Every structure is written in structure tokens, then in C-alpha cells.
Amino acid sequence: MTETEAITLPTERPTPFDPPHDLAELRETRPMARLAYPDGHLGWLVTSHALAREVLADRRFSARSELRHIPIAGTGEARPSPPGMFVGMDPPRHTRYRHLLTGEFTVRRMRLLTERIEEITEERLDLMERQGPPADLVRDFAGPVPAVVICELLGVPDEERPRFMTEAAALTRAELPQKMSAFLAMQAHMRELVTAKRAEPTDDVLSGLTRSDLTDEELANIGFMLLGAGLDTTANMLALGTFALLRHPGQLAVLRAEPERADQVVEELLRYLSIVPMLVRTALEDVELGGELVRKGESVTISLPVANRDPSRFPDPDALDLRRDTGGHVAFGHGVHQCLGQQLARVEMRVGYPALFRRFPSLRLAVEPGEVPLRTDMLIYGVHSLPVTWDAAT
């Protein structure tokens, strides 16, 4: 391959926890590589930590959904984000929505939620213990905990939660026609919820936002976006993180022996696993980046897992090291679009991992590691299920 030849995005992982080898090799030889997109677009792939942060912090690179090309086939046609879905917008539209929501997702509020998250976590662990081994950790723990938390934050009534969660699961797992059906159904249900919150506000995020100048359409789309994000990402981190800890007993021993390192444990698992495989930005003008000229209109795909394994930033990056300094990782992105719900995710993981291993000290896989079904076919990486067992009390 010559320096100018375009590549297609490598996706084959050598292990459940490591990004494709070809991407790591590119980072060392061509951190700015020409990338051929499935729709025929010719853009770029960024694999170094420094260049990833540079692109994500540079306002000359747009997050607008109608401008970007996705390097994965079957993701649908690029089109403008509906009102309220600000992740696919640029300032000032993005700024308006982000500002309204920032007050709902402060570090302080997330810390105040810790006690309730601890209660939800213990409730799920109680149920697992009563049902006895074996269990599917995704179904019985990693999925339900963030689902209950985000539903409570949004003010989804108890009787409505199964419906919301079923539709959210269809969005991440179904084929494109089924995804559209689930998308429309969830939007309709979210509009019903917004109407109810306007009529009778309660102590939740959606009710708080009804006091702003947001329209019902904007509120419904924001709620839809938060629900989907709050369910899928944290659920996969809890499950895949548990899988990784079970496969690294020396590091699991650190978690057990040094509970005061909970924050550090979470940050290293975020860096090491990086379940969001990529972010895409599009140049609004010609930009020189990494010694290459990115032309206006060209999309740049940033590989977050490979950037988070960059040895120039993280020594011995392919090792899981719960005692390392992970400052500067890009698992939540970087810049103005850095994940709004990152503090909530951190609290759920900081509570979830220690509680799980404290309750089930003999927790182990119930199948061979190679039999765990991986989400290699999904936009968010993780495991479809994680069969586990433990020594039940007699």
C-alpha cells in the first residue's frame, strides 16, 4: 500500500477488548490516512490521540449530521437533525440546547443521585441472588440499572418503562425498517410524556425543561435522545467492563482491595474499552491537519479506541492497568460535543462494579470466553449477553 492509497475501515478485532490490529498499525505509520466510505466519499481516518483531540476541538470541523459520511454501510441517508437532537448540530444551535441541559446534568446533581443509584443497583443484585446462578449479566444487571436510572431522570412512569425499553432495544438491535418503526413509536410515546409533564410537572429532567422556551417537538426529541443514550452506552460499559475484569484477575484484585480507586478504575475501563468506536466530523473549510490538507466537505472519522491506545499518551496502552493515570482519554469525546451524560455514566459504573463483585465474590463466566457473543455488528460495541455464574449460598 502506498501513502496515498485509500483504505476501508478495518473492523476485525483480535480479542474482545482490543481494537483491530490494522488500526493500531496505521496509528504508527499513517495517523492521517485516506479512507474510502461505503457511499463513495473519499475522506480521512484519524488514529492518533493528539490528532483526535485536535479535530474534536476545532470548530472548523462540523458535527452536523447532514454533512457527514459514515464509514459503515447501512446507516441510512445523511439528513439534518430534527429540532432538539443537538448532537448532530453545530453552535449556535447546539449551544442553545446544550446550555439548557447542562444544568440538569451537573456533577453535583449526579453525586446527589448516587444514593438512589446505589438503591437501584442493590435491588437488581438482590433479584439476581434470589433467582440464583447462572444469569445473563446484560439482561439481569447491566441493562436494567441504567434503564431504571434514565427513566427516573426523565420521569417515565413505572407502567410505561417496559414499552420505552423495548423500543430503545429495537433501535440498537433491529434492521433498518424495524429501527424506523421503533423510532416513530418511541417519538410518539415521548410526545405523550411531554404533554403529561406540561400538565403535571414532577421532579425530573423533562419537567424542568418544560419551563424553558423549548417546543413540544424539541422536548420529545431531547427526551428520545437522552433515553437512547442513557440505556445503551452505560449498559455496554457495565457488561463489557465486567467481562474484562473477569479476564484480568490481577486487576480485579485491585478493584477488590482498593475501593478508594473506584474513580480511577472507571476511567481506565473507559479508556481501555472505548465502546464508542468512532466519531465523524466534516471540514467546513480547507484545513491542514497532521501534515495533510483536508478539503472542505471531506469527512474525518476519528477512531476513539485506537486514539485511547496511543503509546505517546498512555504508556503500555494495551494493558489494563487500574492504577494508571488516564487523564485526557477521549472515550466521551472532546470539545463542545463531549458527552453530556458522562457524569451520570461515571456514577453508575463507580457504584456498579464494586457492588457486583462485593455481592458475588466468586463471580465467573458460565461459558468459555470465546462463546460470549460480541456486538461487532453494532454502532456501540459491547456484548449481546454475558453468561455468568457464582457459588450460591447453601
ABEGO torsion letter per residue (X at the ends): XBAABBBBBBABBABAABBBAAAAAAAAABABBBBBBAAGBBBBBBABAAAAAAAAABAABBABAAABBBABBGAEBBBBBBBGBAAABBOAAAAAAAAAAAAAABAAAAAAAAAAAAAAAAAAAAAAAAAEOBBBAAAAAAAAAAAAAAAAAAGBBAAAAAAAAAAAAAAAABBAAAAAAAAAAAAAAAAAAAAAAAABBBBBAAAAAAABABBAAAAAAAAAAAAAAAAAAAAAAAAAAAAAAAABAAAAAAAAABAAAAAAAAAAAAAAAGABABBBBBBABBBBBGGBBBBBGBBBBBBAAAAAABAAABBGAABBBAABBABGBAAAEBEAABBAAAAAAAAAAAAAAAAAAAABAABBBABBAAABBBBAABABBEBABBBBBBBBBX
